[in-house]
Amino acid sequence: MSTFDDRERAEEARYALDQETQFKINARRNKLLGLWTADLLGLKDADAEAYAKAVVIADLEEAGDDDVVRKVRGDLEKAGIVRTDVQIREEMARLLPVAREQVINDIKG
């Protein structure tokens, strides 16, 4: 029975690690999206970093990406910059593999 228990614990640990890694990848993607948006808004240095952090925090409002898209689109619209949800989601899709590579490299050290 202990072999089964060991396997079960190992699977649970692997699942938890996979979930944590995916969370980090999504957070990194959102940070990169925030930096992309900050550039469009003309924000630099600390202001750009602060904006990127706000985008990451916006993702904690609800499950999925809709909260992030709403924030970015709304902030761009306030600045008179038009980007559709589709364009924002395309940028998110473009940034996802970049974020994945960065997080994996961070994990590897």
C-alpha positions as CSV (number, residue, x, y, z in Angstrom):
1,M,0.0,0.0,0.0
2,S,2.9,2.4,0.7
3,T,4.0,2.3,-3.0
4,F,0.5,3.4,-4.0
5,D,0.6,6.1,-1.4
6,D,4.0,7.3,-2.5
7,R,2.8,7.5,-6.1
8,E,-0.3,9.4,-5.1
9,R,1.8,11.9,-3.1
10,A,4.2,12.3,-6.0
11,E,1.4,12.9,-8.5
12,E,-0.2,15.5,-6.1
13,A,3.2,17.2,-5.7
14,R,3.7,17.3,-9.5
15,Y,0.2,18.7,-10.1
16,A,0.8,21.4,-7.5
17,L,4.1,22.3,-9.1
18,D,2.5,22.4,-12.6
19,Q,-0.2,24.7,-11.3
20,E,2.3,27.0,-9.6
21,T,4.4,27.1,-12.7
22,Q,1.3,28.0,-14.9
23,F,0.4,30.7,-12.4
24,K,3.9,32.2,-12.7
25,I,3.8,32.0,-16.5
26,N,0.4,33.8,-16.6
27,A,1.6,36.4,-14.2
28,R,4.8,37.0,-16.3
29,R,2.7,37.2,-19.5
30,N,0.5,39.8,-17.8
31,K,3.5,41.8,-16.7
32,L,4.9,41.7,-20.3
33,L,1.5,42.8,-21.5
34,G,1.5,45.6,-19.0
35,L,4.9,46.7,-20.2
36,W,3.6,46.6,-23.8
37,T,0.7,48.7,-22.9
38,A,2.8,51.1,-20.8
39,D,4.9,51.7,-23.9
40,L,1.8,52.5,-25.9
41,L,0.8,54.9,-23.2
42,G,4.2,56.5,-23.2
43,L,5.1,55.4,-19.6
44,K,8.8,54.9,-18.8
45,D,10.9,53.3,-16.1
46,A,9.2,53.1,-12.7
47,D,5.9,54.3,-14.1
48,A,5.9,51.5,-16.7
49,E,6.9,48.9,-14.0
50,A,4.1,50.1,-11.7
51,Y,1.6,49.9,-14.6
52,A,2.7,46.4,-15.4
53,K,2.3,45.4,-11.7
54,A,-1.3,46.8,-11.8
55,V,-2.0,44.6,-14.9
56,V,-0.8,41.6,-13.0
57,I,-3.0,42.5,-10.0
58,A,-6.0,43.0,-12.3
59,D,-5.8,39.3,-13.2
60,L,-6.7,38.4,-9.7
61,E,-10.2,39.9,-10.0
62,E,-11.8,36.9,-11.7
63,A,-10.9,33.7,-13.4
64,G,-9.7,33.9,-17.0
65,D,-8.2,36.7,-18.9
66,D,-11.3,39.0,-19.3
67,D,-10.3,41.2,-16.4
68,V,-6.9,41.8,-17.9
69,V,-8.2,42.6,-21.3
70,R,-10.8,45.0,-19.8
71,K,-8.2,46.9,-17.8
72,V,-5.7,47.2,-20.8
73,R,-8.4,48.2,-23.3
74,G,-10.0,50.7,-20.8
75,D,-6.7,52.3,-20.1
76,L,-5.8,52.5,-23.7
77,E,-9.2,54.0,-24.6
78,K,-8.8,56.7,-21.9
79,A,-5.6,57.7,-23.6
80,G,-7.3,57.8,-27.0
81,I,-5.5,54.6,-28.2
82,V,-7.7,52.1,-29.9
83,R,-7.0,48.4,-29.5
84,T,-9.7,45.8,-29.9
85,D,-10.1,42.9,-27.5
86,V,-8.9,40.7,-30.4
87,Q,-5.7,42.7,-30.8
88,I,-5.0,42.6,-27.0
89,R,-5.6,38.9,-26.9
90,E,-3.3,38.4,-29.9
91,E,-0.6,40.2,-28.0
92,M,-1.3,38.0,-25.0
93,A,-0.9,35.0,-27.2
94,R,2.3,36.3,-28.7
95,L,3.7,37.0,-25.2
96,L,2.7,33.6,-23.6
97,P,5.7,31.6,-25.1
98,V,8.0,34.4,-24.2
99,A,6.8,34.3,-20.6
100,R,7.0,30.5,-20.5
101,E,10.6,30.6,-21.6
102,Q,11.5,33.3,-19.0
103,V,9.8,31.4,-16.2
104,I,11.4,28.1,-17.1
105,N,14.8,29.8,-17.3
106,D,14.2,31.3,-13.9
107,I,13.3,27.9,-12.5
108,K,16.4,26.3,-14.0
109,G,18.5,29.0,-12.5
